Amino acid sequence: MMSKEDEVTFNPLYEEIEIKIKGREEEDGLKEGTFVKIPLSITHNLKQKLRPYQENALKNFIYYTDINQKYKKIPNKHLLFHMATGSGKTNIVASAILYLYEKGYRDFIFFVNTTNIITKTKDNLAYSDAHKYLFNKRIIINNKEVKINIIEENFEDSKENHINIMFTTVQKFHINLATTIKENSITYADFADKKIVLIADEAHHLNSELKKKKTRTDEDNIAGWGTTSKTLLNTHKDNLLLEFTATAEIGTSKELSQYYEKKLIFNYSFELFREDGFSKEVSLIRSGFSQKSRILQAIMISEYRVIIAQDKELNISLKPAILFKNPKGIKAVDSNFENFIELIENLTLKDIEEVFSISSLEAISSSQK
């Protein structure tokens, strides 16, 4: 946490917006939550119904970008959606794409921090046959069908009246745009007359350098791909940068708190997520096992839960998910993922018996009987 001397007054954008919205509803005698409406371009084209907090996030966004004239006139809008893991940030991404398309945007760049996330993201946003595709099979906006077009190299391949999306890792995009000149490579000049939407997933990586800076008086000196995204944001006054993360460390870093104060469009903590009844209960389990044994224990507990859920008396449809913390930083994520796959592919009975022999967890010890 910040020390006493480092504490600053924090008046985030989302609180300012929500006060203004509530004031308009009271002034106009409207029912709470009805002043800003979610457009049909979103509600008619998403596969899943929006949850109340997701609607609130979008209402803040719509109010900022299209209703309040003061906010609407701000060029190069840069906003952060700070939302708990599992709360459906990608659903907000999909909704924002639909909304901004209706407002005239056609070109989107989606940044992710690791290559293995790109496949999942394409399933969410680009491949209509994928199980996790978030849009309806046919996207209809203003009575016209809209297609998704994946951009591979540069936006010369952009198609008129399509949703054109480039999926890239932050490292690859930074290198291609900032340091290399080659045939068909992307350049800042490509965007001089084109308004684009930059979407950064796991965006706490975007401004990691801020935590190392003592002040933020010269934002242009932020190193790495944070500088690249900021430069690209400023190539056209109508460009937007939308960041999404669950771990922005706002409140623990003076620099980050100051930087995001007037960018934080929505804040939905894990505590609120849990209180609203959308999160599973969380139990902490500690052990001194090796990394391999900890991973296998987590998998065995997860499988145990699946077996219990499938009991005919319960008949619960359970989708297990396991999150592993990466101890060596972002650079090791892909290699650790490959190591995990190798562990599973070469799993032996001896490996499992070893966990049975050392684990004191009831879920594992009881299942051995």
N, C-alpha and C positions, 0 to 999 in steps of 0.2 A: 504494500500500500504506500501511498505518497506520505512523506513526512509532513509535519505541521507547517514548516516553512515553505514546502512545495505545493501545498494545497491552493487551488484556485477556484474561483466561482465558476460553476459549470451550468450554463443555461442552454441545454441542447435544442437544436432546431425542432425536433419532434414535439417537445413540450410547447414551444411557441406556436406551432401549427395547430395542435390539438386545442389549445386555449382559443385560438381564433375561430376554429370550426365550431366549438361549443358556443362561443359568443354569437355567431351568426344564427345558430339553431334557436337560441333563446330569443334573439332579436326578432326572428321571423316566426316564432311560435311553432317551431318544427319539433317533431319527435327526435329524441337523441339518436344520432347515427344516420339521419336521413338527408342531411344537407348535401353531402357529397355522395354521388351514386356511382356504383361500379357499372361501366358501360357494357352493352351486349357483346361488343367485340371480344370481351374477356369471358363473361359468363356463358356465352353460347359456344365457345370454342375450346374450353378446358374440359378434359375428361372427368376430372374430380371437382366436386363442389368445394368452394373456398371455405376455410374455417373462419370464424369471426375475427381472430387476430390477424389473419392474412388479409381480410377485407379492410381492416383498420390500416394496415401497412400501405395498401394500395390507395386508400382514401387520402392518406397523408401525401403520397406521391402525386396523385391527381390534383390535389389542392395546390401543391407547390408548383407543379409544372404548367397548370392550365387555368386555375381559377383565380388565385390571388395575383393581382397585377404586379405587385412589387416583386414577388418571387419569380413570376413568369418572365420578367424582363432581364433577369440575371443571366449573363452569357456563360457558356462553358460550365454548365451545372455539374457539380460533383457531389454525389450523395452516397451515404452508407446505410445499408440495412443490416443492423446488428441483431441476429436472431439465433436462438438456441439450436444446437444440433438436433436434427430430426423434426424441426418445426415446419419444414417445407419451403426452404429458401428457393429451391429451383422452381417451385410453383409460382413464386413471386416473379422470378426471372421470366418464365413463360408468359405470365400476365402482362408484365411490362413490355415485352416484345410485341404482343398483340395490340396493346394500347398505343404504343409509339408508332407502330405501323399505320394505325388508323390516323395518327397525327402527321403522317407524311414521311416517316423514317423507313428506309429500306435496307440499310447496311449495318450489320452488327458484328462486333468482334468479341468473342467469348474467351477470356483468359482463364486458364487453370494452372495450378502449380506443378502438377505431375502428369506424365503421359497416361498412366492407367485410369485417371479420372476422365480423360477425353472420351473414351469409349462409352462410359456410363452417361456422360453429358449428351453425346450424340443420340443415344437411345432415348433420352428424355426429350430432346428438342428437334431432332432431325429425321429419325427413322420411324415412319408411321407404323411399320410392322412390329416394332419392338414392344415387348410387354410393358415397359416402363414409359412409353411415349406419353407425354402429358397433354397433348392436344387431341381433339377429335380427329377422326380419320380425314375429314374434309374441313379445312379452315375457311369459314365464310365471313368476310368483312365487307360491309356496305353492299350486300347481295352479290358479291363476286368471290369466286374461289381463289384462295391464296396458296401458293406452293412454297415449300422450303427449298432453298438452293444453297448447297454447301460450297463455300469458297476455299479452294485449295492453296493457291499461290498469291494472287492479288485481286483487287476488286475490278479489274478489267473484265472479269468473268461474272460480274454482278448482272442480274437480270431484272428488267423493269417490272415493277409490280409483284416481285417475289420478296419473301423474307430471306435475305442473303446473309448467311452466318459463316464467319471464319472461326474455327475451333483451333486453338493453339496453346502451347505451354508459354508461360511468361518468359522463360529463358530463350526459347527458340524465336519468339516474336521480337524480343529485345535485341538479340544478335542480328537477326535479318534486317530489322529496321534501323538499328542504331550503328551497326559496325560493318555491315557487308553490302557491297554493291555487285550484283551479278544479274545475269539475264533472267527476266521474269520475277526478280525479287521485288518486295514491297518497299516503297519509299514514302517519305512524308509528302512529297509532291503529289502522290496519288490521291491525297485527301484534301488538297487545297480547295477544291470546289464541291466537296462532297460532305454532307452532314452524316455523322456516324454515331453509333451508340457503343461505348466500351463497357463490357460487363466483366467484372473481376470476381471470380469465385475464390473462396479461401483468401480473402483480400488482406488478411493480417500480414501476409508476406509482401504486399505491395509497398508498405511503408515501414518495414522492419528497421530501416536505417534511422527513423525518427527516434527510436528508443536510445540510439547512441548519440543523438545530438543534444546539446545543452539548451539550444534555442531553436525556434523555427522561423527566424526573421528572414531567412533566405530559402524558401521552399524549393527553388529551382536547383539547389545544390544537393537535394536528396538523391542518393546514388542509385545505380542499377535501373531495373525496369520501372521503378516508380517514376523516375525522370522521363523515361520513354513514354509512359502512359500520359503523363502530364503534358508533354510536348505535343503528343497526338491530340489530346483533348483540346488544345488551343489552336489547332489548324483551322477550325471553323467555329464561329460563335454559337451555333446551334448544337454543337457536339455535347454529348452527355457521358459522364463516367459514373457507373453504378457499381458500388462495391457491396459484396455480400460476405459476411463472416459470422462465426459464433464466438470468436475469440479476439476481439480488437484490443483487449486490455485497457479499455477506457475506464478510468477511475484508479488505475494502478500506475499509470504513466502520465506525468504532467504534460509532456510534449504531445502524446497521442490525444489526450483529453482536449487540449487547446486546438489541435489540428482538426479534430472531428466535431468540435462543438456545434458549428453551423453547417455541418454536412450530415449529421446523424438524423436521418429522416424517420427512422423507426427503431425502437429498442424493445426486444422481447427476450427477457432473460430465461434461463433454464428454470429458475424458481417459479416464474409466472407460467411457463409451459407445464410444469408439474402441478401447480395449483389449479390450472384450468382443466386438468384431468386428461391431458393428451400424452403425457410422458409415462413410461413405466416407472415403477418404484426402483430406486437405486440402492444397492447394497455394496459396501466396500469390502474387498477380500485382499488381504496382504499375505505374501509368502516370500521366503528367501530362496526360492527355486531358481534354477537356471532359466534363461529366456525361453529355451525350447520347452522346458517342463511347464512354465507359466502359460505359454501359448496352448499347449495340449490340454492343460487343466481347464482353460477358458473354453476351449472347443467342447470338451467333455461335458462341462456344466451346461453349455448351450444345447447340446444334443439331448441331455437329460430333460431339459425343459420342454423340448419338442415332443419327447416320448410321453411325458406327463400330459401335455396339452392334447395329444391325440387319443387319450383314454376315452373310451366310448361314453363314459358318464359326463365328461367335460366337453369333448368334441370342439376344441378351440382351434381356429385356424391361426397358427403362429408362424411368423416370419422371423427367424433368428438373425440377429446382427451382432457382430463382435467388432469393437474398435480397439486397435492396438496403437499405443503411443510409440512414436518413432524417437528413439533416444539419441540419435546422431544427427538430427537436423534434417532439413528439407532435401539436401543433396543425396541423402541415403534412402529416400523413400522408395524409389523404383527398385533398387537392389534388395532392400528388405522385403518388398513385395515378391520379388523373384525367389528369395530365400524361403518365404512362407510357402509358395507353391511347391518348391522342391521338397520341403519338409512333409507336406501332405502327400505328394506323389510317392515318396519313399518311406511312408509311415509303416512301422512294423508292430507286431503284437508285443514285442519286448518294450517298445517305447511306451505303449499304453499301460502295460503291467507295471512299469516303473512309476508312473503317475499314481496308479492305484496304491502302490506300496508306500508312497511318501505323503499323499494328500490326506489331510484330516477333515476335509469337508464332508458333511453328511451326504450331500447329493452324490458324491463319488463313492464313499465307503459303503453306503446303503445299497447302491446299485450293483455292488460286487457280490452281494449275498444271494 
